[in-house]
Amino acid sequence: MPVKTEENSIVPGEEMTSSLEMEMTSLTIQLLSLTQDLVTTKLRMEASAKTGWILLAKARYVSPGGPSSISKLQLPSIDSEKEVTATKRILTEECMQGNTKVRYFHHSFEEKSEAPESGVKQRKTAEKKEATEDNKPVSKQQLDPLKWFGVLTPTALKQSQAHFVTATEVALECANIQSEMAGVQNRIKYIQRVKQKAEKEKGDSIENLDSKFQSNLTLVN
């Protein structure tokens, strides 16, 4: 006698599992692409820094005052009157990719604000008063690090500064790529946990179906 069984219904979790597998494949490809971008960006940073160091050595060689005129002796210290003021700051914000839901932090340079907060404004006002009293006003040109090494600096020193600035900007790009890679890896780990949980639930449901298989059999005359 033929045996009739109930047709197996489609498990709702199968569609979700298939979608997660497609997303994981896309994330894996994206991770490989980001790895290549990171290697390329690091090579750019290395080239800029290398050129900067070579030009710095050239500036020390051609300097009229000799190598000692461009050394750590000219750098600001606690006892010196040279001021160090940051012209840029790093702004960090959280981002999310719309198609993959990857969360990561994006870093960018922000120029020094011309309209600071009230507390900073008051402090700057007090500093200006002190400068007026001491008759030692500070200009933007005096804040240029090149001025630490004299008024007539070698051209190679200016070129070296430009290359080190470029290396700093490229280093920020490396940080952004690494942050995005970390976000992709965290998303892949999350998908793997969801898939393992879904497979475990699917295995439990199959065991329950096997235990009830005898009750689903119907004899046909």
N, C-alpha and C positions, 0 to 999 in steps of 0.2 A: 504494500500500500504506500502511495506517495505520502511524503511528509511535508506539511505546509508550515512555514515559519513566518514570523512577523518581519517585515522589511526593516533593515537597519536605517534609522534616521541619521541625517548629517549632524555631526557633533558641532555645536556652535563655536567651540574653541578652535576648530580646524581653520576657519577663515582668519581668525586672529593670529594663529601661529604662522600661516602663510604670509600674512602682512608683515609680521615681525621678521621673518626670514628675509623678505625682500628689503626691508629697512636695514637689516644687519649687513646684507650684501652691499647696499649703497654706502653705508658707513665705513665698511672695510675699504672700499675703493677710495673714499674720501680721505681716510687715514693714510693710505699709501701716497696719495697726491700731496697731502700736507707734509708728509715726511720728506718728499722730494723738494718741496718748497722750502722747508727748513734747512736742508743741506745747501741749497742754492743761496739762500739768504745769509747763512753763516759764512759761505765763501766770499760773498760780497763784503761782509763786515771785516773779514780777515784781510781782504785786499785793501780796504780803506785804511784800516789801522796800520797795516804794514807800510803803506805809502806815507802815512802821517809820521811814523817813526823815522823813516828814511829822510824825509824832508826836515824833520827836527834835527837830526844829526848833521844835515847839510847846513842848516841855519847856524848851528854852533860852530861849524868849521869856517864859514864865511863871515861870521860876526866880527866887526872891527874891534870889539872889546875882548875877543877871544872866547874860548868855550866857557869860561867862568861867568861871562855876562849873561848866558842863558843856561841857568842851572837851578837847582832847588833853593839856592840862596835868595833868589828873587821872588820866591813864592811867599804868600802871606803867612804870617805866624801870629802867635798871641801877642808878641811884643811889637810887631810892626803896625804901621798905620794904614796899611793897604786893606781895603774892604772887599769882601766877597759877597756878591749879590746874585742870586739865581734869576736868570731872565726867563726861564720856563719852568713849568711844573707838570707833573704827570697826572692826568685825569683818568680814572678807572670807572668803567660802567659795565653792568651785566647785560649781556646780549643773548638772544635765542634765535636759532635758525628756524624759520617757519616750516620748512618741509620735513626736517628731521627732529625737531624739538631738542636740539643740542644747546645746552647752556654753557656759556664761557664768559670770561672777562676780557674786555677790550681796553687797551691802554692807548692813550694819545697825548701828545704834547699840547700844552695850553700856554699861550703867551701870558706874561705877567700882567695882571689886571691893572688897568689905569685907574679904576675906581674901587679901591679896596674897602674892606669892611670898616666900620666905625672905630673899632679897637685898634686896627692896624693904622688907620688914618690918624688917630690921635698920637700913636707912637711916632709916626713919621713926622707929624707936626712938631712934636717935641724934639726930634732929631734935627729938624730944620732950624729950630730955635738955637739949639746947641751949636750947630754949624755956623749960624750967623754970629753968635757970640764969639766963637773962636776964629771967625773970619776965614774959614776953610770950607767953602762950598764944594760939594761933590757933583761933578757933571757926569753925563753918560759916558763920555770918552774916557774919563778916569776909571770907570768901572770895567772897561774892556781889558781882559786879561793880557792882551798884547802890550798894554802900557806898563805892565809890571817889569818888562824887560827893556824899557827905554822908549824914547820918542821915535827914533828912526830904527825900526826893527827890520831885519832882512825879509825880503819877499818870500823866501822859503819858509819862514816862520808863519807867515800869514797863510800860505798854502797848506802847511801842516795843520794849522788850526781848522781850516775848512774840511780837511779829510777826517779829522777826529770828530767834528760835528756830524759829518755824514755817517761815520761809524756808530755814533750814539743813536742816530735816527734808525739805522738798520738794526741795531740791537733791540730797539723797541719793536720793530717788525718781528724779530725772532721771538720776543716774549709773547706777542699776539698769536703767532702760529703755534707756539707751545701751549698756550692757554686753550686754543681751539682744539688742538690734539687731545688735551686732557679731557675736554668736554665730550669729544667723540668717543674716547675710551670709556668714560663713565656711562655714556648712553649704551654702548655695546654691552657693558657688564649688566646694566639694568635689563636689557632685552634678554640676555642669557638667563637671568634669574626668573623673569616672567615665563620664558619658554620651559624651564625646568619645572616650574610650578604647574604649568598647563599640562605637561607630559605626565606628571605625577597624578594629577586629577583625572586625566584620560585613562591612565592605567587602573586607577581605582574604579572608574565607571565600567571598564571592560570586565573586571573581576565581578562586579555586581551583576552584569549581564550574563556571565557564565553561570553564576549561581541560580539565576532565574530562568535559564534556558529551557529546562524541563517543563516549566509551567507555561511556556509560550508555544509549545508544540500542539498541533491540532490534527486529528486524524480525519482524512477525507474518504468517504465511502466511494 
